[in-house]
């Protein structure tokens, strides 16, 4: 067994022993896949958000929490949860990599949480399945794989308590964004859309797949928080028992219709009649889904995140800006509009995004930025109105 070359880093209030970034490189940069134990420093932002999310959840949950990180790596998430979130009674961290186990244990001891952390060398699905019986389930499960979360969804749902929260990550964004359509159909049972708003479509496919899995057990879901950043999609979903809750969730699963000719788009429920041709230009429509067409975040949950102290987070500036944008777009309709794409279709100059938002508000529509794309807007204005504003923006607003 090769000796692991380690370095110490700090995330939040947690000190971690991690693979030495200078020793495990590819083309001059640290490469997580080169290290004997997986650790990705680029996911620190995700882990910081996760700490805030779990803190918010603990305030609504009575009693001590049992949580699980079944794909632990070196324990960055599970150890940070135990160290930085009050109310955690047990943090179970699992990994199938034999070399990861002693490093997880050392990180727990290093942070004084060894009494809260249980380390298990076991396949993630096996670990979760062993906790599927009443009395052994978890309040919070974090499925953060390299690739799709779908192989772990069924076992994670069965290991989750009623009204527990399941956090999932997908790093296979290419299939979800329509670059590899067949792979998306195989892994998620859904057809993606490879277009200018593909990142939102991909996120909604991931959530929709989870929602459909939960329905099998007469559970419904509430999306507390979800987003698309960097190279991954992320969602925090609360699962609540009851056939009526399941029916409500089912009503928020549907399809996204899109016209590649003129750019019109719209969402329809799963049991609705699906249009074949665009109502604006008459051209054939494309269909994406099934996917989640409900809200991508919960208002109260976002407020709880925004109200927390970020001073100990290395990514605090990014978090603050990010949460501000999520707060502004939480009630907006499905999909977003990329001004570059619309301008190209209209064969006109690209207007300043602030001016388009301003004009749409003057016309009585909600409008604002979106975290999905730096040159896109979210709005409840009809596509025809948006097109008119983009076309006229240069002359009208200068």
C-alpha distance (Angstrom), angle and dihedral (degrees) to the residues before:
residue distance angle dihedral
X1 . . .
X2 3.81 . .
X3 3.80 117.3 .
X4 3.79 109.8 -110.9
X5 3.79 112.6 -125.2
X6 3.81 104.7 -142.4
X7 3.79 140.2 -171.9
X8 3.80 131.3 -169.6
X9 3.79 121.7 -118.4
X10 3.80 134.6 169.7
X11 3.80 126.5 -129.6
X12 3.78 115.5 179.2
X13 3.81 105.6 -42.2
X14 3.80 92.7 -27.0
X15 3.81 127.1 100.8
X16 3.79 112.8 -152.7
X17 3.77 135.0 -169.9
X18 3.79 105.6 -138.7
X19 3.81 136.9 170.3
X20 3.79 108.6 -75.0
X21 3.84 104.7 -100.0
X22 3.81 91.3 -147.4
X23 3.81 92.9 56.8
X24 3.80 103.0 48.2
X25 3.77 106.6 53.7
X26 3.79 141.9 146.2
X27 3.79 120.4 -163.3
X28 3.78 90.4 -9.5
X29 3.82 97.3 -51.4
X30 3.78 134.1 95.1
X31 3.81 109.2 -91.4
X32 3.83 116.2 -163.8
X33 3.80 91.6 -157.3
X34 3.82 90.1 60.8
X35 3.80 93.9 59.6
X36 3.85 120.9 86.7
X37 3.83 89.1 -128.8
X38 3.81 120.1 41.6
X39 3.78 120.3 -116.1
X40 3.80 126.1 152.1
X41 3.83 115.3 -164.9
X42 3.81 90.2 -167.7
X43 3.80 88.5 70.0
X44 3.81 93.8 63.4
X45 3.80 89.4 101.4
X46 3.80 89.2 54.3
X47 3.80 91.4 48.6
X48 3.81 91.4 48.8
X49 3.80 90.7 52.6
X50 3.81 88.7 47.3
X51 3.80 90.9 56.0
X52 3.81 90.5 52.4
X53 3.80 91.2 46.3
X54 3.80 94.4 50.7
X55 3.81 91.4 46.5
X56 3.80 88.9 53.7
X57 3.79 91.3 48.2
X58 3.82 93.9 50.2
X59 3.81 90.1 58.6
X60 3.81 90.2 61.6
X61 3.82 96.0 41.8
X62 3.79 121.4 80.6
X63 3.79 119.5 -138.7
X64 3.81 132.0 11.4
X65 3.79 116.6 -38.5
X66 3.78 130.1 -126.0
X67 3.79 112.0 -155.6
X68 3.80 135.9 179.0
X69 3.80 136.3 -149.5
X70 3.84 100.4 -176.0
X71 3.84 95.0 177.4
X72 3.78 96.0 47.7
X73 3.79 106.0 159.5
X74 3.80 102.5 -175.7
X75 3.80 91.0 -15.7
X76 3.80 99.4 -99.6
X77 3.81 94.0 145.9
X78 3.80 100.3 34.7
X79 3.80 94.8 45.2
X80 3.81 92.4 45.5
X81 3.79 90.3 51.3
X82 3.80 90.9 53.3
X83 3.80 92.4 45.2
X84 3.80 102.2 41.1
X85 3.82 106.6 30.1
X86 3.80 120.9 72.1
X87 3.79 118.3 -139.2
X88 3.81 98.2 38.9
X89 3.81 109.8 136.6
X90 3.79 96.9 173.9
X91 3.80 133.7 10.9
X92 3.79 110.6 -168.5
X93 3.82 111.7 -159.4
X94 3.77 119.7 -171.7
X95 3.78 135.2 -176.3
X96 3.79 134.2 163.3
X97 3.81 92.3 -146.3
X98 3.82 107.9 100.4
X99 3.81 91.5 -153.6
X100 3.80 92.2 55.9
X101 3.81 96.1 60.7
X102 3.83 100.1 72.2
X103 3.81 90.6 43.6
X104 3.82 91.8 53.2
X105 3.80 89.6 50.1
X106 3.82 92.1 48.7
X107 3.81 90.9 50.0
X108 3.79 90.4 50.9
X109 3.81 91.6 50.6
X110 3.80 91.5 43.9
X111 3.81 88.8 59.6
X112 3.80 97.4 39.9
X113 3.81 95.0 -115.8
X114 3.79 99.8 109.5
X115 3.82 89.5 118.4
X116 3.81 90.4 57.5
X117 3.80 97.7 43.1
X118 3.79 124.5 78.9
X119 3.81 113.4 -168.6
X120 3.80 119.4 -155.9
X121 3.81 128.8 -175.8
X122 3.76 98.1 -148.3
X123 3.80 144.8 116.4
X124 3.81 109.7 -86.1
X125 3.81 95.6 -123.5
X126 3.80 91.9 47.2
X127 3.81 91.4 49.6
X128 3.81 92.1 50.3
X129 3.81 93.5 44.1
X130 3.80 90.4 54.0
X131 3.82 87.2 58.8
X132 3.82 96.2 48.7
X133 3.81 96.3 100.6
X134 3.82 121.1 91.8
X135 3.78 109.8 -90.7
X136 3.78 93.7 31.3
X137 3.78 101.0 63.2
X138 3.79 127.7 112.0
X139 3.79 132.6 -116.9
X140 3.80 92.1 -147.4
X141 3.80 131.0 20.6
X142 3.79 124.4 -174.0
X143 3.81 114.7 -158.5
X144 3.80 105.4 -171.9
X145 3.82 107.7 162.3
X146 3.77 134.5 166.6
X147 3.81 97.3 -108.7
X148 3.82 128.2 0.0
X149 3.82 123.5 -2.5
X150 3.80 92.5 -145.8
X151 3.85 97.4 97.2
X152 3.81 88.6 61.5
X153 3.81 102.9 39.8
X154 3.79 100.3 91.4
X155 3.81 95.5 48.9
X156 3.82 91.4 42.6
X157 3.82 92.3 52.7
X158 3.80 91.9 50.0
X159 3.82 90.7 50.0
X160 3.82 93.4 51.1
X161 3.80 123.8 98.3
X162 3.78 121.4 -128.1
X163 3.82 108.5 -78.5
X164 3.77 89.4 11.6
X165 3.80 122.4 141.8
X166 3.78 125.7 -116.4
X167 3.80 117.0 -162.9
X168 3.80 116.2 -162.9
X169 3.79 135.6 -176.9
X170 3.80 130.3 -162.6
X171 3.80 119.3 -165.2
X172 3.82 95.0 173.3
X173 3.79 92.1 90.6
X174 3.80 95.3 151.6
X175 3.84 94.5 69.8
X176 3.81 92.0 40.4
X177 3.81 90.9 51.0
X178 3.79 92.8 50.8
X179 3.80 100.8 -103.9
X180 3.81 89.1 117.6
X181 3.79 105.4 26.9
X182 3.80 97.1 174.8
X183 3.80 91.7 52.6
X184 3.81 90.5 52.7
X185 3.81 91.1 50.3
X186 3.81 90.8 49.6
X187 3.79 97.3 46.0
X188 3.82 102.1 33.1
X189 3.79 105.2 20.3
X190 3.79 89.9 -126.2
X191 3.80 139.7 105.7
X192 3.83 113.8 -121.0
X193 3.80 128.6 -149.4
X194 3.77 118.6 -128.6
X195 3.78 99.8 -154.6
X196 3.81 143.1 105.7
X197 3.83 94.4 -65.9
X198 3.81 96.3 40.3
X199 3.82 94.4 126.2
X200 3.78 93.2 64.2
X201 3.79 90.1 43.9
X202 3.81 90.0 52.0
X203 3.79 92.9 49.4
X204 3.79 91.0 49.1
X205 3.81 91.3 49.6
X206 3.81 90.2 53.6
X207 3.81 92.2 49.6
X208 3.80 92.0 42.8
X209 3.80 90.9 53.7
X210 3.81 90.3 52.9
X211 3.80 91.5 46.6
X212 3.81 91.2 52.9
X213 3.81 91.2 49.3
X214 3.81 90.9 51.6
X215 3.81 92.0 50.8
X216 3.81 90.5 66.5
X217 3.80 89.1 69.9
X218 3.83 95.9 44.5
X219 3.79 92.5 -104.2
X220 3.78 128.2 135.8
X221 3.78 127.1 -151.1
X222 3.78 137.4 -138.1
X223 3.79 117.3 -162.5
X224 3.79 106.0 -135.5
X225 3.79 96.9 176.9
X226 3.80 136.8 -9.3
X227 3.77 136.3 165.1
X228 3.78 148.9 158.3
X229 3.80 119.4 -127.4
X230 3.79 137.5 151.4
X231 3.81 107.9 -22.4
X232 3.80 101.7 -22.7
X233 3.81 149.5 57.9
X234 3.80 121.1 -131.3
X235 3.82 134.5 -170.7
X236 3.81 138.5 176.5
X237 3.79 111.5 -155.5
X238 3.81 130.1 -179.1
X239 3.82 115.3 -146.8
X240 3.82 118.4 -151.4
X241 3.80 124.9 -171.2
X242 3.80 120.6 -121.3
X243 3.79 139.2 88.1
X244 3.80 91.2 -120.0
X245 3.80 90.1 53.2
X246 3.79 87.5 49.8
X247 3.80 91.7 51.1
X248 3.81 90.0 50.9
X249 3.80 90.6 52.2
X250 3.79 91.2 47.2
X251 3.80 88.9 56.3
X252 3.82 87.8 60.4
X253 3.78 94.3 56.4
X254 3.78 117.5 88.7
X255 3.77 146.6 111.9
X256 3.77 135.7 -65.9
X257 3.81 114.2 -135.6
X258 3.78 119.1 -155.2
X259 3.79 136.4 -177.9
X260 3.83 110.2 -149.1
X261 3.79 89.7 -168.0
X262 3.82 102.0 59.1
X263 3.81 102.1 7.3
X264 3.80 99.1 -116.3
X265 3.80 115.0 150.7
X266 3.79 138.3 177.8
X267 3.82 141.7 168.5
X268 3.82 126.0 -123.9
X269 3.79 131.2 -173.8
X270 3.78 122.0 -104.8
X271 3.81 94.3 -105.0
X272 3.81 96.6 40.6
X273 3.78 126.6 109.1
X274 3.79 108.7 -95.8
X275 3.79 120.6 -136.2
X276 3.78 117.3 -131.5
X277 3.80 99.1 -164.1
X278 3.80 133.3 45.7
X279 3.79 114.7 -101.2
X280 3.82 90.6 -146.2
X281 3.80 105.3 46.9
X282 3.81 102.5 7.3
X283 3.83 94.7 -124.4
X284 3.84 122.5 136.7
X285 3.80 114.8 -81.0
X286 3.78 126.8 -133.9
X287 3.79 120.4 -136.4
X288 3.80 127.1 -143.8
X289 3.79 124.4 -168.4
X290 2.90 156.4 -34.4
X291 3.79 85.3 -106.6
X292 3.80 143.6 144.9
X293 3.81 112.0 -76.7
X294 3.80 95.8 174.9
X295 3.80 129.3 93.0
X296 3.80 118.5 -50.2
X297 3.81 93.9 -148.2
X298 3.79 141.8 21.6
X299 3.80 117.5 -118.1
X300 3.83 96.3 -139.2
X301 3.78 92.9 44.8
X302 3.80 91.9 52.0
X303 3.79 90.5 49.8
X304 3.81 90.0 51.6
X305 3.81 90.4 52.1
X306 3.80 93.4 47.8
X307 3.80 92.4 49.9
X308 3.81 95.3 59.9
X309 3.80 128.9 102.3
X310 3.81 109.2 -101.6
X311 3.80 97.5 179.2
X312 3.82 95.1 109.6
X313 3.81 94.6 49.2
X314 3.80 117.7 99.9
X315 3.81 88.5 -150.3
X316 3.82 95.9 46.9
X317 3.81 96.2 125.2
X318 3.78 92.1 51.6
X319 3.81 91.9 45.0
X320 3.80 93.1 51.4
X321 3.81 93.5 51.2
X322 3.79 91.6 42.2
X323 3.81 95.1 52.4
X324 3.81 90.7 48.5
X325 3.81 90.6 58.0
X326 3.82 92.9 44.6
X327 3.80 89.8 51.7
X328 3.81 91.1 52.7
X329 3.81 95.8 48.8
X330 3.82 100.7 39.2
X331 3.83 95.7 101.6
X332 3.80 97.1 39.9
X333 3.83 122.9 115.5
X334 3.78 125.5 -99.7
X335 3.84 116.9 -67.9
X336 3.79 133.4 13.1
X337 3.81 136.6 -121.1
X338 3.80 123.5 -118.8
X339 3.79 108.3 -149.9
X340 3.81 93.8 -152.8
X341 3.81 90.3 56.9
X342 3.82 94.3 46.9
X343 3.81 91.7 46.9
X344 3.77 90.6 50.5
X345 3.80 90.7 51.9
X346 3.80 91.2 48.4
X347 3.83 92.3 43.0
X348 3.80 92.4 -128.2
X349 3.79 137.1 120.3
X350 3.80 117.7 -80.7
X351 3.83 108.5 -104.7
X352 3.78 124.5 -142.5
X353 3.79 108.7 -84.3
X354 3.80 92.4 -133.4
X355 3.79 91.3 56.7
X356 3.79 92.8 51.5
X357 3.79 91.3 50.1
X358 3.80 90.6 47.6
X359 3.79 93.7 50.6
X360 3.80 93.9 47.6
X361 3.79 89.6 52.4
X362 3.80 89.8 49.9
X363 3.79 87.6 55.2
X364 3.80 89.9 54.3
X365 3.80 100.5 -100.8
X366 3.79 129.1 126.4
X367 3.79 110.0 -115.8
X368 3.79 138.6 163.9
X369 3.79 148.4 133.5
X370 3.78 124.3 -61.6
X371 3.80 130.4 -144.8
X372 3.81 90.2 -137.8
X373 3.82 96.3 74.1
X374 3.84 133.2 8.9
X375 3.82 93.2 -137.9
X376 3.79 98.6 42.7
X377 3.79 137.2 90.6
X378 3.79 136.5 -150.4
X379 3.79 115.9 -140.8
X380 3.79 143.2 152.0
X381 3.80 91.0 -137.0
X382 3.84 117.3 118.1
X383 3.78 115.2 -102.4
X384 3.80 91.3 -112.5
X385 3.82 91.2 57.7
X386 3.81 91.9 48.1
X387 3.80 89.9 51.1
X388 3.80 91.7 50.4
X389 3.81 91.7 49.8
X390 3.81 92.7 48.8
X391 3.81 91.5 47.1
X392 3.77 94.0 48.7
X393 3.81 99.5 34.1
X394 3.79 97.3 96.5
X395 3.78 96.5 54.2
X396 3.79 98.2 32.1
X397 3.78 101.1 46.3
X398 3.79 105.4 34.3
